[in-house]
Amino acid sequence: MSGLSIGNVKKSFGAVDVIHGVDVEIADGEFAILVGPSGCGKSTLLRMIAGLEDITGGQIRINGRVVNDLQPKDRDIAMVFQNYALYSQMTASQNMGFALELAGAKRPEIDKKVGEAAAILGLQPLLDRKPAQLSGGQRQRVAMGRAIVRDPKVFLFDEPLSNLDAKLRVKMRAEIKALHQRLKTTIVYVTHDQIEAMTMADKIVVLHGGRVEQIGSPLELYDKPRNIFVAGFLGSPAMNFLEGTIEDAANPVLAMTSGSRVKLSRAPANSVNRPLTLGIRPEDIAFGGESGVDAVVKVIEPTGSETHVAVEIDGKELTWVVRERVELAPEQRVKLSFETSKVHFFDQQTQQRLDA
């Protein structure tokens, strides 16, 4: 097992800078997920860790050793790709043991390690099948088994579940997390899916435009996002945002630019008449009675355990999550209240979090 240190790492393609001095520390045995929208640099960063992309600046250390100039095979890492990268002419067993064979391992050692990995992943009945005879989930397990047999210092996963259907993705998420708990090896995992990040990671690294926006545990980032980007990216449905100014520090009210007024239980210091963005998660909105904000129901989406409702407040659309059974209809007028102890405040200009 090993920790991973990424120090002021930069990457340029010609005159175009794509990674701007990233610093990340991943502890020994930690499950870290790099997450962000398409084009944020997460896959490029993973490929630099793997040695598949050159580093323009900075250092990458694995187990304390600088690996900038080492070939991928010398970095003691194993990578699981999005497309599995299995050899079609080989059986599952041969695919899993091929890297060991290339490294000169003896057949008894190869068979032993393949057997151990197959037992962990439940692949024993499938070892004689070729990739074309396997389902997507089974091929993914074979790709993971190929990584496990190498006993690497660090596992690298590059969007491994993106080709699977929704039900299988949920199952494979649980399997990968259980695998990490069993092996206790350092994992760096890339995804654009914030649900994967929230459910699997010990540590999340949120990237945007080649820069780190925030690093922390899933609940740290969810409960205290550093800025509007992180607040809007993590959470499904996404956080709602309202713009306005605070009136009356003693009994704070958000006067929205749209005209509505929202009573608050607290406000940041020195925030009166300061342009703010208020963030409220869909699950922290409720029926508000006579003191609530007027809203118009637009779209109703039942999911079974809860209902997602798109509502409009003075021309601004918000998402409201209703967990009880309610009868709603499009264009119905309702009054909504916000759980103001759970709202988030951001400076409109800097988009940074303001604590209250």
C-alpha positions as CSV (number, residue, x, y, z in Angstrom):
1,M,0.0,0.0,0.0
2,S,1.1,3.6,-0.6
3,G,0.2,7.2,-0.4
4,L,0.2,9.5,-3.3
5,S,1.4,13.1,-3.4
6,I,0.6,15.5,-6.3
7,G,2.6,18.7,-5.9
8,N,2.0,21.8,-8.0
9,V,1.4,19.6,-11.0
10,K,0.9,21.4,-14.3
11,K,0.1,20.3,-17.9
12,S,0.2,22.2,-21.1
13,F,-0.5,21.1,-24.6
14,G,1.6,23.5,-26.6
15,A,0.5,27.0,-25.6
16,V,-2.7,25.7,-23.9
17,D,-2.6,25.2,-20.1
18,V,-5.0,22.5,-19.0
19,I,-3.8,21.7,-15.5
20,H,-2.9,24.8,-13.4
21,G,-0.7,23.8,-10.4
22,V,-2.7,21.0,-8.7
23,D,-1.9,20.0,-5.2
24,V,-3.4,16.8,-3.7
25,E,-2.4,14.6,-0.9
26,I,-3.9,11.1,-0.8
27,A,-3.2,9.0,2.3
28,D,-2.1,5.4,2.3
29,G,-5.1,3.2,1.7
30,E,-7.5,6.1,0.9
31,F,-10.2,6.0,-1.7
32,A,-9.9,9.4,-3.5
33,I,-12.2,10.4,-6.3
34,L,-11.4,13.1,-8.9
35,V,-14.7,14.6,-10.0
36,G,-15.8,17.4,-12.2
37,P,-17.5,18.3,-15.5
38,S,-16.2,17.2,-18.9
39,G,-13.0,19.0,-19.8
40,C,-12.0,19.8,-16.2
41,G,-8.7,17.9,-16.4
42,K,-9.5,14.9,-14.2
43,S,-8.6,12.2,-16.8
44,T,-5.5,14.1,-17.8
45,L,-4.4,14.2,-14.2
46,L,-5.0,10.5,-13.8
47,R,-3.0,9.8,-17.0
48,M,-0.1,11.8,-15.6
49,I,-0.2,9.8,-12.4
50,A,-0.1,6.6,-14.5
51,G,2.7,7.9,-16.7
52,L,0.6,8.0,-19.9
53,E,1.0,11.8,-20.1
54,D,4.2,13.8,-19.5
55,I,4.1,16.3,-16.7
56,T,4.8,19.9,-17.7
57,G,5.7,21.0,-14.1
58,G,5.5,19.8,-10.5
59,Q,6.1,16.4,-8.9
60,I,4.1,13.2,-8.4
61,R,5.3,10.9,-5.6
62,I,4.2,7.3,-4.9
63,N,5.3,5.9,-1.6
64,G,7.6,8.9,-1.3
65,R,9.4,8.2,-4.6
66,V,9.2,10.8,-7.4
67,V,7.9,9.0,-10.5
68,N,7.8,11.9,-13.0
69,D,10.3,10.2,-15.3
70,L,9.4,6.6,-14.7
71,Q,7.7,4.5,-17.3
72,P,4.1,3.3,-16.4
73,K,5.4,-0.3,-15.8
74,D,7.9,1.0,-13.2
75,R,5.4,3.1,-11.1
76,D,3.8,0.1,-9.4
77,I,0.3,1.2,-10.4
78,A,-2.5,-0.7,-12.1
79,M,-5.2,1.1,-14.2
80,V,-8.7,0.0,-15.0
81,F,-10.0,1.7,-18.1
82,Q,-13.4,2.9,-19.2
83,N,-13.4,0.4,-22.1
84,Y,-11.9,-2.5,-20.1
85,A,-9.1,-3.0,-22.7
86,L,-9.4,-6.8,-22.6
87,Y,-7.7,-9.0,-25.3
88,S,-10.6,-10.5,-27.3
89,Q,-8.6,-13.7,-28.2
90,M,-7.7,-14.5,-24.6
91,T,-9.9,-16.1,-21.9
92,A,-10.7,-14.2,-18.7
93,S,-8.0,-16.1,-16.9
94,Q,-5.4,-15.3,-19.6
95,N,-6.4,-11.6,-19.6
96,M,-5.9,-11.5,-15.8
97,G,-2.6,-13.2,-15.8
98,F,-1.1,-11.6,-18.9
99,A,0.8,-8.8,-17.2
100,L,2.4,-11.3,-14.8
101,E,3.4,-13.4,-17.7
102,L,5.1,-10.5,-19.4
103,A,6.9,-9.7,-16.1
104,G,8.4,-13.2,-16.2
105,A,6.4,-14.7,-13.4
106,K,6.2,-18.5,-13.2
107,R,3.0,-20.4,-14.1
108,P,2.3,-21.6,-10.5
109,E,2.5,-18.0,-9.2
110,I,0.3,-16.7,-12.0
111,D,-2.3,-19.4,-11.4
112,K,-2.3,-18.7,-7.7
113,K,-2.8,-14.9,-8.0
114,V,-5.4,-15.3,-10.8
115,G,-7.3,-17.8,-8.6
116,E,-7.1,-15.5,-5.6
117,A,-8.4,-12.5,-7.6
118,A,-11.1,-14.6,-9.2
119,A,-12.3,-15.7,-5.7
120,I,-12.5,-12.1,-4.5
121,L,-14.5,-11.0,-7.6
122,G,-16.7,-14.1,-8.0
123,L,-15.1,-15.0,-11.4
124,Q,-14.3,-18.7,-10.9
125,P,-17.0,-20.0,-13.2
126,L,-16.0,-17.5,-15.9
127,L,-12.3,-18.0,-16.1
128,D,-12.4,-20.0,-19.4
129,R,-14.7,-17.6,-21.2
130,K,-13.5,-15.0,-23.7
131,P,-14.7,-11.3,-23.4
132,A,-17.4,-11.7,-26.0
133,Q,-19.0,-14.4,-23.8
134,L,-19.2,-12.0,-20.8
135,S,-21.6,-9.3,-19.8
136,G,-20.5,-5.7,-19.3
137,G,-20.3,-6.2,-15.6
138,Q,-18.3,-9.4,-15.9
139,R,-15.8,-7.8,-18.3
140,Q,-15.4,-5.0,-15.7
141,R,-14.7,-7.6,-13.0
142,V,-12.0,-9.2,-15.3
143,A,-10.4,-5.8,-15.8
144,M,-10.4,-5.3,-12.1
145,G,-9.0,-8.8,-11.6
146,R,-6.2,-8.0,-14.0
147,A,-5.3,-5.0,-11.8
148,I,-5.5,-6.9,-8.5
149,V,-3.1,-9.7,-9.5
150,R,-0.3,-7.2,-9.9
151,D,-0.7,-6.2,-6.2
152,P,0.0,-2.5,-7.1
153,K,0.8,0.3,-4.7
154,V,-2.0,2.4,-6.3
155,F,-5.1,1.5,-8.3
156,L,-6.3,4.0,-10.9
157,F,-9.8,3.8,-12.2
158,D,-10.8,5.9,-15.3
159,E,-14.6,6.2,-15.4
160,P,-14.9,2.4,-15.2
161,L,-18.7,2.3,-14.9
162,S,-19.8,4.8,-17.6
163,N,-20.5,2.0,-20.1
164,L,-22.8,0.1,-17.8
165,D,-26.6,0.5,-17.4
166,A,-28.0,2.3,-14.4
167,K,-28.8,-0.8,-12.3
168,L,-25.5,-2.4,-12.9
169,R,-23.6,0.8,-12.1
170,V,-25.2,0.8,-8.7
171,K,-24.2,-2.8,-8.1
172,M,-20.6,-2.3,-9.3
173,R,-20.2,0.8,-7.1
174,A,-20.9,-1.4,-4.1
175,E,-18.6,-4.1,-5.4
176,I,-15.7,-1.6,-5.9
177,K,-16.2,-0.1,-2.5
178,A,-16.3,-3.5,-0.9
179,L,-13.1,-4.4,-2.8
180,H,-11.4,-1.4,-1.4
181,Q,-12.4,-2.2,2.1
182,R,-11.0,-5.7,1.7
183,L,-7.7,-4.8,-0.1
184,K,-7.1,-1.5,1.7
185,T,-5.0,-0.3,-1.2
186,T,-4.8,3.4,-2.3
187,I,-7.4,4.1,-5.1
188,V,-7.6,7.1,-7.3
189,Y,-10.9,7.1,-9.2
190,V,-12.1,9.5,-12.0
191,T,-15.7,10.1,-12.7
192,H,-18.0,12.9,-13.9
193,D,-20.8,11.4,-11.8
194,Q,-21.2,13.2,-8.5
195,I,-23.4,10.4,-7.1
196,E,-20.5,7.9,-7.6
197,A,-18.2,10.4,-5.8
198,M,-20.5,10.9,-2.9
199,T,-21.3,7.2,-2.3
200,M,-17.8,5.7,-2.8
201,A,-15.1,8.2,-1.8
202,D,-13.2,8.7,1.5
203,K,-11.9,12.0,-0.1
204,I,-13.3,14.0,-3.1
205,V,-11.2,16.3,-5.2
206,V,-13.5,18.7,-7.1
207,L,-11.8,19.9,-10.3
208,H,-13.0,22.8,-12.6
209,G,-11.0,24.3,-15.4
210,G,-7.8,22.5,-14.5
211,R,-7.9,23.7,-10.9
212,V,-8.8,22.2,-7.6
213,E,-12.0,23.9,-6.2
214,Q,-12.2,21.9,-3.0
215,I,-10.9,18.8,-1.3
216,G,-12.7,17.0,1.6
217,S,-14.9,14.1,2.6
218,P,-18.3,13.7,0.8
219,L,-20.3,15.2,3.7
220,E,-17.8,18.1,4.3
221,L,-18.2,19.2,0.6
222,Y,-22.0,18.7,0.7
223,D,-22.5,20.5,4.0
224,K,-19.9,23.3,3.5
225,P,-19.2,23.9,-0.1
226,R,-16.4,26.4,-0.5
227,N,-18.0,28.2,-3.5
228,I,-21.0,28.3,-5.8
229,F,-19.4,25.8,-8.3
230,V,-19.0,23.1,-5.6
231,A,-22.4,23.8,-4.1
232,G,-24.1,23.4,-7.5
233,F,-22.0,20.4,-8.7
234,L,-22.5,18.2,-5.6
235,G,-26.0,17.1,-4.9
236,S,-28.8,15.6,-7.0
237,P,-31.1,17.4,-7.7
238,A,-28.7,20.4,-7.7
239,M,-28.7,23.2,-5.1
240,N,-31.0,26.1,-5.9
241,F,-29.6,29.7,-6.0
242,L,-31.4,32.9,-5.3
243,E,-29.9,36.4,-5.6
244,G,-30.6,39.4,-3.5
245,T,-29.5,41.5,-0.5
246,I,-29.9,41.2,3.2
247,E,-32.2,43.7,5.0
248,D,-32.2,44.3,8.8
249,A,-29.3,42.5,10.6
250,A,-31.5,41.9,13.7
251,N,-34.3,40.2,11.8
252,P,-32.6,39.3,8.5
253,V,-34.7,39.1,5.3
254,L,-33.4,38.3,1.8
255,A,-34.8,40.8,-0.6
256,M,-34.6,38.9,-3.9
257,T,-33.8,40.7,-7.1
258,S,-37.1,39.2,-8.4
259,G,-39.1,41.0,-5.8
260,S,-39.9,38.3,-3.3
261,R,-38.7,38.4,0.3
262,V,-37.5,35.4,2.3
263,K,-37.3,35.6,6.1
264,L,-34.1,34.1,7.5
265,S,-33.0,32.9,10.9
266,R,-29.4,34.1,10.4
267,A,-27.2,36.0,8.0
268,P,-23.4,36.5,7.5
269,A,-21.7,39.3,9.4
270,N,-21.6,42.7,7.7
271,S,-24.0,41.4,5.0
272,V,-26.7,44.1,5.1
273,N,-27.2,45.6,1.6
274,R,-24.4,43.4,0.3
275,P,-25.3,41.5,-3.0
276,L,-25.5,37.8,-2.0
277,T,-26.4,34.5,-3.5
278,L,-28.4,32.2,-1.2
279,G,-28.2,28.5,-1.8
280,I,-30.9,26.1,-0.7
281,R,-31.0,22.4,-1.3
282,P,-34.2,21.0,-2.8
283,E,-34.8,18.8,0.3
284,D,-34.7,21.9,2.6
285,I,-37.8,23.4,1.0
286,A,-41.3,22.7,2.5
287,F,-44.9,23.9,2.4
288,G,-44.7,27.4,4.0
289,G,-48.2,28.3,5.1
290,E,-49.3,31.9,5.0
291,S,-45.7,33.2,5.7
292,G,-44.2,31.3,2.8
293,V,-43.0,32.6,-0.5
294,D,-45.5,32.4,-3.4
295,A,-44.6,29.8,-6.0
296,V,-46.1,28.2,-9.1
297,V,-45.8,24.5,-9.8
298,K,-44.4,23.8,-13.3
299,V,-43.3,20.1,-13.6
300,I,-44.0,17.2,-11.3
301,E,-41.6,14.1,-11.4
302,P,-42.6,11.2,-9.1
303,T,-39.6,8.9,-8.4
304,G,-41.4,6.6,-5.9
305,S,-39.7,7.4,-2.6
306,E,-40.0,11.2,-3.3
307,T,-41.3,13.6,-5.8
308,H,-39.2,16.3,-7.6
309,V,-41.2,19.4,-8.3
310,A,-40.0,22.3,-10.5
311,V,-41.5,25.5,-9.2
312,E,-41.2,29.1,-10.3
313,I,-40.8,32.0,-7.9
314,D,-41.0,35.4,-9.6
315,G,-39.6,34.0,-12.9
316,K,-36.9,32.0,-11.1
317,E,-37.1,28.2,-11.4
318,L,-36.2,26.1,-8.4
319,T,-36.4,22.3,-7.6
320,W,-38.3,21.2,-4.6
321,V,-38.1,17.6,-3.2
322,V,-41.2,16.4,-1.5
323,R,-40.9,13.2,0.5
324,E,-44.5,12.8,1.6
325,R,-47.4,11.9,-0.7
326,V,-49.0,15.1,-2.0
327,E,-51.5,16.0,-4.7
328,L,-50.0,18.7,-7.0
329,A,-50.9,19.9,-10.4
330,P,-49.1,22.1,-13.0
331,E,-49.8,25.8,-12.6
332,Q,-51.0,25.2,-9.0
333,R,-50.0,28.1,-6.7
334,V,-48.4,27.1,-3.4
335,K,-46.5,28.8,-0.6
336,L,-43.1,27.5,0.2
337,S,-40.7,28.0,3.1
338,F,-37.0,27.4,3.4
339,E,-35.2,25.7,6.2
340,T,-33.2,28.8,6.8
341,S,-30.8,27.1,9.4
342,K,-29.5,25.1,6.4
343,V,-29.2,27.8,3.8
344,H,-25.8,28.7,2.3
345,F,-24.5,32.2,1.6
346,F,-22.1,33.2,-1.1
347,D,-20.7,36.5,-2.2
348,Q,-22.1,37.3,-5.6
349,Q,-18.9,38.8,-7.0
350,T,-16.3,36.3,-5.7
351,Q,-18.8,33.3,-5.5
352,Q,-17.0,32.2,-2.3
353,R,-18.8,30.9,0.7
354,L,-19.7,33.3,3.5
355,D,-20.2,31.7,7.0
356,A,-23.1,32.8,9.1
